[in-house]
């Protein structure tokens, strides 16, 4: 389940990088890690 979660994070990462919404990306990653 942990690995699957990481896969989803990477997918969201790629999508957000394409959009250029890096600020929101890091905020979401911070909440997910914490």
C-alpha angles and dihedrals in degrees: 000000000000092000092047088053090053091050091055091048091053091049091051089046093056092047093049093045089054090051091044094232094140095149093059090043094058092043091054092045090051092052091046094051095045 
